[in-house]
Amino acid sequence: MQTSTTNTSVGVMGAGVMGCGVAQNLAQTGHDVILVDTSEEILARSLATIRRDVRMSPFLGGPVLDVDDVLSRISTGVGADAVAKADIVIENVSENWSLKREVYGELDAACGDDTVFVVNTSAIPITRVASATTRPDRVIGVHFMNPVPAKPAVELIPGVHTSDDTIERTTALLAAMGKKAIRVKDSSGFVSNRVLMLTVNEAAYLVYEGTADAESVDEVFRSCFGHPMGPLETADLIGVDTILHSVEVLYEHYADSKYRPCPLLKQMTDAGLHGRKSGRGFYDYRTPDTTNVPVG
């Protein structure tokens, strides 16, 4: 196991798919972390997910990990006050500006003036998030990729007011987590999702319009371009609802019709077909067979 080279106290706000991945990555690299959400029930499920993922690590190409050691480094708490003493808080709540703005108001009130807020977002501009705090110099974006422990790099996004000290502290933490930080400018969607979300959205349109089913769309990308996963498999992994929210943010920010969300993404989100995390998305994960979700 890689050992942390810092004594940084880290809070992880939001215990969903990304929050669990961030907490696991921190814990397995020797960091003590407090994982926070809105209820003990959510946190109990999240710890069970992390335990499962740590056990499965070697079967998915990752290192062999001591489950009890990793879990011993993760404590839990409810609400922003639980991370009041953290040096750095990594926020992972839903890609919803109203929700994020509320969370940052709570974090700003609870945490010390020197605490750095790391925004784990795929599309929301970092300067916009910083404007919801009294410490814009202590706010920085880090776009973690899913699954977090398996991905070697992240996008690092300073906002307009982000200080050099904040960049250095965040970069040091990322290095201790085994991440290469690729610095990009603050622009909605950054680099990865300016491209990826357009691809996924257009792939959804192909299914919506009846040009091809999900399996055929993904097979073109796997077989013709050598991608390990097709765009709709990727949507299921990320979360169809998250994809929709990200595309909506891009559409709002750029006012460009090329980001117009596919109606199928909206329908699937309303129907609870969010992908792997819900059991069904473009594919059915409730049985050993992978079955396309019926459309229309």
C-alpha positions as CSV (number, residue, x, y, z in Angstrom):
1,M,0.0,0.0,0.0
2,Q,1.2,3.5,-0.8
3,T,1.6,5.6,2.3
4,S,0.6,9.2,2.7
5,T,3.4,11.7,2.9
6,T,1.2,14.3,4.5
7,N,-0.7,14.8,7.8
8,T,-3.5,16.5,5.9
9,S,-7.0,16.0,7.4
10,V,-9.4,15.4,4.6
11,G,-13.2,15.6,4.6
12,V,-15.3,14.0,1.7
13,M,-18.7,15.7,1.3
14,G,-21.2,13.5,-0.5
15,A,-21.1,9.7,-0.2
16,G,-22.5,8.7,-3.6
17,V,-20.6,6.9,-6.3
18,M,-17.9,9.5,-6.6
19,G,-17.6,10.3,-2.9
20,C,-17.2,6.6,-2.1
21,G,-14.4,6.4,-4.7
22,V,-12.6,9.4,-3.4
23,A,-12.8,8.2,0.2
24,Q,-11.5,4.8,-0.8
25,N,-8.7,6.3,-2.8
26,L,-7.7,8.5,0.2
27,A,-7.9,5.7,2.7
28,Q,-5.9,3.1,0.7
29,T,-3.1,5.7,0.2
30,G,-2.8,6.1,4.0
31,H,-5.0,9.2,4.6
32,D,-7.6,9.4,7.4
33,V,-10.8,10.7,6.0
34,I,-14.3,11.6,7.3
35,L,-17.1,10.8,4.8
36,V,-20.1,13.0,5.2
37,D,-23.7,12.8,3.9
38,T,-27.2,13.7,5.0
39,S,-28.1,10.5,7.0
40,E,-26.6,7.6,8.8
41,E,-28.5,5.2,6.5
42,I,-26.8,6.6,3.4
43,L,-23.4,6.4,5.1
44,A,-24.0,2.8,6.1
45,R,-24.7,1.9,2.5
46,S,-21.7,3.8,1.3
47,L,-19.3,2.0,3.7
48,A,-20.7,-1.3,2.5
49,T,-20.0,-0.2,-1.1
50,I,-16.4,0.7,-0.2
51,R,-15.9,-2.6,1.6
52,R,-17.1,-4.5,-1.5
53,D,-14.9,-2.4,-3.8
54,V,-11.8,-2.8,-1.7
55,R,-12.3,-6.6,-1.6
56,M,-12.8,-6.6,-5.4
57,S,-9.7,-4.5,-6.1
58,P,-7.4,-7.2,-7.2
59,F,-10.0,-8.8,-9.5
60,L,-10.4,-5.4,-11.3
61,G,-6.7,-4.9,-11.9
62,G,-6.0,-3.0,-8.7
63,P,-3.8,-3.8,-5.8
64,V,-4.5,-6.3,-3.1
65,L,-5.7,-4.3,-0.1
66,D,-6.3,-5.0,3.6
67,V,-10.0,-4.4,3.9
68,D,-10.0,-3.7,7.6
69,D,-7.0,-1.3,7.4
70,V,-8.6,0.7,4.6
71,L,-12.0,0.9,6.4
72,S,-10.3,1.8,9.7
73,R,-9.2,5.1,8.1
74,I,-12.7,6.1,7.2
75,S,-15.0,7.7,9.8
76,T,-18.4,9.1,9.0
77,G,-20.6,12.1,10.0
78,V,-23.8,13.8,9.1
79,G,-23.8,17.5,7.9
80,A,-21.2,20.1,7.3
81,D,-20.2,20.4,10.9
82,A,-18.6,17.0,10.7
83,V,-15.8,18.3,8.5
84,A,-15.3,21.6,10.5
85,K,-11.7,20.7,11.4
86,A,-10.6,19.4,8.0
87,D,-7.7,21.0,6.2
88,I,-9.2,20.1,2.8
89,V,-12.8,19.2,2.0
90,I,-13.5,17.4,-1.3
91,E,-17.1,18.0,-2.3
92,N,-18.9,15.4,-4.5
93,V,-22.6,16.3,-4.4
94,S,-24.9,16.0,-7.4
95,E,-24.2,18.2,-10.5
96,N,-27.0,20.6,-9.5
97,W,-26.0,24.2,-9.0
98,S,-28.8,25.0,-6.5
99,L,-27.7,22.0,-4.3
100,K,-24.0,22.8,-4.6
101,R,-24.6,26.5,-3.7
102,E,-26.5,25.4,-0.6
103,V,-23.8,23.0,0.4
104,Y,-21.0,25.5,0.0
105,G,-22.9,28.0,2.2
106,E,-23.0,25.3,4.9
107,L,-19.3,24.4,4.5
108,D,-18.2,28.0,4.5
109,A,-20.0,28.6,7.8
110,A,-18.7,25.4,9.4
111,C,-15.0,25.3,8.3
112,G,-12.0,27.4,9.3
113,D,-10.8,30.2,7.1
114,D,-7.8,28.2,5.9
115,T,-9.8,25.1,4.8
116,V,-9.5,24.4,1.1
117,F,-12.6,23.4,-0.8
118,V,-12.1,21.0,-3.7
119,V,-15.0,21.0,-6.1
120,N,-15.4,17.6,-7.8
121,T,-17.5,18.6,-10.7
122,S,-17.7,17.6,-14.4
123,A,-19.2,20.8,-15.7
124,I,-19.9,23.6,-13.2
125,P,-17.4,26.5,-13.5
126,I,-15.2,26.7,-10.4
127,T,-15.3,30.5,-10.2
128,R,-19.1,30.2,-10.0
129,V,-18.8,27.9,-7.0
130,A,-16.2,30.1,-5.4
131,S,-18.7,33.0,-5.6
132,A,-20.9,31.1,-3.1
133,T,-18.2,31.3,-0.4
134,T,-16.3,34.0,1.5
135,R,-12.9,32.3,0.5
136,P,-12.7,32.3,-3.3
137,D,-8.9,32.0,-3.1
138,R,-9.4,28.7,-1.2
139,V,-11.7,27.1,-3.8
140,I,-10.3,24.8,-6.6
141,G,-11.7,22.3,-9.0
142,V,-10.6,18.7,-9.3
143,H,-12.5,16.5,-11.9
144,F,-12.0,13.0,-10.6
145,M,-12.8,10.2,-13.1
146,N,-14.9,7.1,-12.3
147,P,-13.9,4.7,-10.8
148,V,-11.7,7.0,-8.8
149,P,-9.1,4.5,-7.3
150,A,-8.4,3.1,-10.8
151,K,-7.8,6.3,-12.7
152,P,-4.3,7.7,-12.7
153,A,-5.0,11.3,-13.6
154,V,-7.5,14.2,-12.8
155,E,-8.2,17.6,-14.3
156,L,-7.1,20.4,-12.0
157,I,-9.0,23.6,-12.4
158,P,-8.1,26.8,-10.6
159,G,-10.8,29.5,-10.5
160,V,-10.1,33.2,-11.2
161,H,-9.2,33.9,-7.6
162,T,-7.6,30.5,-6.6
163,S,-4.3,31.2,-4.8
164,D,-1.0,29.6,-5.5
165,D,-1.0,28.1,-2.0
166,T,-4.3,26.4,-2.7
167,I,-3.0,25.0,-6.0
168,E,0.1,23.7,-4.2
169,R,-1.8,22.1,-1.3
170,T,-4.2,20.4,-3.6
171,T,-1.5,19.2,-6.0
172,A,0.4,17.7,-3.1
173,L,-2.7,15.8,-1.9
174,L,-3.4,14.5,-5.3
175,A,0.2,13.3,-5.7
176,A,-0.1,11.5,-2.3
177,M,-3.3,9.9,-3.7
178,G,-1.3,8.7,-6.8
179,K,-2.9,11.1,-9.2
180,K,-1.3,13.1,-12.0
181,A,-2.9,16.6,-12.0
182,I,-3.5,17.9,-15.5
183,R,-4.1,21.7,-15.2
184,V,-6.8,23.2,-17.4
185,K,-8.6,26.6,-17.5
186,D,-11.9,27.2,-15.8
187,S,-14.5,26.7,-18.4
188,S,-17.7,24.7,-18.1
189,G,-17.0,21.1,-18.9
190,F,-13.3,21.7,-18.9
191,V,-11.6,19.4,-21.5
192,S,-12.9,16.0,-20.8
193,N,-16.6,16.7,-20.6
194,R,-16.7,19.3,-23.4
195,V,-15.9,16.3,-25.6
196,L,-17.4,13.3,-23.7
197,M,-20.8,14.8,-22.9
198,L,-21.3,15.7,-26.6
199,T,-20.4,12.2,-27.6
200,V,-22.7,10.5,-25.1
201,N,-25.6,12.9,-25.8
202,E,-25.3,12.3,-29.6
203,A,-25.1,8.5,-29.0
204,A,-28.3,8.8,-27.0
205,Y,-29.9,10.6,-29.9
206,L,-28.9,7.7,-32.2
207,V,-30.9,5.4,-30.0
208,Y,-33.8,7.9,-29.5
209,E,-34.1,8.3,-33.3
210,G,-33.9,4.6,-34.0
211,T,-30.7,4.7,-36.0
212,A,-29.2,1.9,-33.8
213,D,-29.7,0.2,-30.5
214,A,-27.4,0.9,-27.6
215,E,-25.4,-2.3,-28.1
216,S,-24.7,-1.5,-31.8
217,V,-23.7,2.1,-31.0
218,D,-21.2,0.9,-28.4
219,E,-19.9,-1.9,-30.6
220,V,-18.9,0.6,-33.3
221,F,-16.7,2.4,-30.7
222,R,-15.3,-0.8,-29.3
223,S,-14.6,-2.6,-32.5
224,C,-13.8,0.3,-34.9
225,F,-12.0,2.6,-32.6
226,G,-10.6,0.3,-30.0
227,H,-12.4,2.0,-27.1
228,P,-12.7,-0.3,-24.0
229,M,-16.2,1.0,-23.4
230,G,-18.8,2.5,-25.7
231,P,-20.4,5.9,-24.9
232,L,-23.6,4.4,-23.6
233,E,-21.8,1.9,-21.4
234,T,-19.9,4.9,-20.1
235,A,-23.2,6.8,-19.5
236,D,-24.4,3.9,-17.4
237,L,-21.2,3.8,-15.4
238,I,-21.2,7.6,-14.7
239,G,-25.0,7.7,-14.2
240,V,-27.5,8.7,-16.8
241,D,-28.9,11.4,-14.4
242,T,-25.4,12.8,-14.0
243,I,-24.9,12.8,-17.7
244,L,-28.2,14.8,-18.2
245,H,-27.3,17.3,-15.5
246,S,-23.9,17.8,-17.0
247,V,-25.3,18.4,-20.5
248,E,-27.9,20.8,-19.1
249,V,-25.1,22.8,-17.4
250,L,-23.2,23.0,-20.7
251,Y,-26.3,24.0,-22.6
252,E,-27.1,26.7,-20.1
253,H,-23.5,28.0,-19.9
254,Y,-22.7,28.2,-23.6
255,A,-26.2,28.8,-25.0
256,D,-25.2,26.6,-27.9
257,S,-27.7,24.2,-29.5
258,K,-25.1,21.5,-29.9
259,Y,-25.5,20.8,-26.2
260,R,-29.3,20.4,-26.4
261,P,-30.0,17.4,-24.1
262,C,-31.4,14.3,-25.8
263,P,-35.1,13.7,-24.7
264,L,-34.2,10.1,-24.0
265,L,-31.8,11.1,-21.3
266,K,-34.6,13.1,-19.6
267,Q,-37.1,10.3,-19.9
268,M,-34.6,7.7,-18.5
269,T,-33.7,10.0,-15.6
270,D,-37.4,10.6,-14.8
271,A,-38.0,6.8,-15.0
272,G,-35.2,6.1,-12.5
273,L,-33.1,4.3,-15.2
274,H,-29.8,5.8,-14.0
275,G,-27.4,3.0,-15.1
276,R,-25.4,0.7,-12.9
277,K,-26.3,2.4,-9.6
278,S,-30.0,1.8,-10.2
279,G,-29.7,-1.6,-11.9
280,R,-30.9,-0.4,-15.3
281,G,-29.9,2.3,-17.8
282,F,-29.1,1.7,-21.4
283,Y,-28.4,-1.9,-20.2
284,D,-30.0,-4.1,-17.6
285,Y,-27.6,-5.0,-14.7
286,R,-30.1,-7.0,-12.6
287,T,-29.4,-10.3,-14.4
288,P,-26.3,-12.0,-15.7
289,D,-27.3,-11.0,-19.3
290,T,-26.8,-7.5,-20.6
291,T,-30.0,-6.4,-22.1
292,N,-30.8,-3.1,-23.8
293,V,-33.5,-1.0,-22.1
294,P,-36.6,-0.8,-24.4
295,V,-37.0,2.6,-25.9
296,G,-40.3,4.4,-26.8
